[in-house]
Every structure is written in C-alpha cells, then in structure tokens.
Amino acid sequence: MPKSKVIFKVLTTFTIFLIALLNSSGSEFLIVTGLLFGMIGDFLLEFEDKFLHGMFSFLIGHIFYSLSFLIKFGVPSILVFFIILPILLILYFVILFKKAENFKLPILVYTVAIGIMFSFTFAPAFKDIYYLRCMLPLAGGLFVFSDFLIAIEKFVRKIKYSEIIILGTYFLAQLIIALSTIF
C-alpha cells in the first residue's frame, strides 16, 4: 500500500475530526470520539491482516455516533428501524454471507451496528431541525454504501473505480456527520 494513500486518508479524516472538535460541546464530543475511531479504522484497514481490527474500530465509532444522535435528536420512528435493519440484513445474507468465511459473525454484528446508526440519522427528520432532515440521513446512507462496497471488494469481487467511489462517499459521510456538531 503506498504510504501517500494512507497519509492522505488519515489526514483527510483528521481534518474532518478537527472540524467536529472545534465545533463540539456536550454530547457532540461523542461524534468527535466516533470520528477518532474512524481515523484509527482508516489506518488499520490499509493493512490486510488488520481488517478485523479496523472493522472493530469503525463499530465503536458507530456506537458513539448512535449515542450522540440519540442524545441530541432522540429516537426516530420505530418504523425506520423496521425498514433499514431488515434491508441491510437481507443484503448481508444474500450477497456476503457465503463469501465472508471467518468474518461472518463480525460482519453481521457490524451490519446491525451500522444499521442502528443509519436509523438514528433519521431522528432529525421528525424534529424542527430543517437543515439536518436530509443531510444526516444522506450521511448515514453514504456510510452504509461505502462500507458495503468495501465488503464486496474484500469478499466478493473487485469493482472498477471502487477506491474513488468508496473514499468519496465515505469522506462526504464523515464530513456531514462532523458538520452536524455545528447545528
């Protein structure tokens, strides 16, 4: 793995981390902590033998995001959970389960965690927080999409231009999540 790619990835996430850090107070520091775990995950995912560690770091980050969204925005409609989680679990079992080999349980746990985080991004949609109604769910969806592409790349097949698509959607998702500390 080229060192410049690892440095670019970590520095980009670090910049997003700083945006959140400089604009955070109270429960928003949970987002900062989630971004920190994302930065650690970014670094670890660059090493083939550290994939599980990177995935675990992102799992912890999603837990911090979920807690922050819960405290800041409350719980979204239960219907959101009943739509998002089954869709993600169906995708997991149809596309990844057979190919995931020794990673079946960790990927299942991660899928549930990111599904919960994604569900919590819809909480502002039910509040008078107009600027986050679309942006935060977009961030959650982009995060799910980039992670799903990473899983397909690792376990199913290579995808043309995947690096650009994965990093583009991931960085935008992290930036929107970081910017939610401002509003």
Order of alpha helices (4+ residues) and beta strands (2+ residues): alpha-alpha-alpha-alpha-alpha-alpha-alpha-alpha
